[in-house]
Amino acid sequence: MADPRRFELDELLNRPGTYFNPQTEVLVIVDDSPELDAEIFNMEEFEGADWVLISDEVPVEEDRRDELLQTFQTHHAPEGAGADPDEEPEEYEEEQEELGRE
């Protein structure tokens, strides 16, 4: 069964939401609520795959974005991911004790 949270690029562009690609580390936010007057574009110049950059500014608050990412990580973390990254694994500690070092 396919994961209901995974989408191909062409699928997510038609579905509002916040998407993250773990390989490229790119976050995409799809919002279908704004409307622009189509008369400002000469539609003959644009093909179906063309996009127009409206602004370089990101319309999402960084705090809200970080909150969404943190919530996702909390709910979808793999088993054992809650361990402290600074804490040494038990196996390493046992090996050090056997060698007489700590």
N, C-alpha and C positions, 0 to 999 in steps of 0.2 A: 504494500500500500504506500502510495506517495505521501511525503510529508506535507500536510496542508499549509505549512508556514514557508515553503520554498517555492520560488517563482522564477521563471525565465524573464529576461529583460522585457521582451515584448508583452508578457502577461502583466507585469507590475505597472507598466505605463498606463494601463487602462483601469487600474484599481487603486483608489486613494489609500494612502497609508505611509508608513515610514519603513524603509527597507535598508538593509546593510549587507554589503558583499564582504565576507571575511577574507577573501583572497586579495582584493584590491583595497580594502578598508575604506570603501566609498559608501557614504550614507546618502540615500535618495529619498526625498519627501515628495509624494505625489498628492497634490491638492486640486480637486476638480471644481472648487467653488468659484474661483474668479472668472469673470467674463470680460473679454476685450472686444471692442468694436471691430468686426471683421473687415470693415471698409478701410481701415488703416493699412491693411496688407493687400498688395496686388497678388491675388491668389494664383494667377497664372505663373508666377515666379517660383512658387513653393510646391515641392513634391510631398507626398505623404510622410516621408521620413525626416523632413526638415524641421529644425527647431530654431527658435529665435531667442537669443539671450535678452531678457528683459532688464536684468540688473545683476551686478556682481555681489550685491548684498544678499545675505542669507536672512529670510524673513522669520526665522525661528530663534527664539531666545536660547542661548547656550545652556543656561541652567535647566531649562525644560528638556532640551535635547539630552543632556547628561543624565537627567532623571529617568527618561525613557530607556536609555541604554542600560542604566544600573538596574532598573526593574526587570528588563529582559534577562540580563545576566543572572540575577538572583533566582528567577523562576526557571531558567533553562540551563543552569550550570551542570556539568557532568558530575557523576559521583566522585567524591573525594576532592572536588575543586574548592571546597570551603576551607581547606587546610591553609595554615599560615605559610606563605611562600618563603619567609625567613627562617622557619623552623626546619631543622635538619631531620631527614627521615630516620626512623628507628634503626633501619639496617645500617646506616652510616655510623650512628652512635655505637651500635654493638661492635662493629668492626674496629672502631677507635679504642673501645675498652679492651678488646682482645689484643690489640697491639700495644696496650699500656699507655695510650695517649688520650688526651681529651681536650 
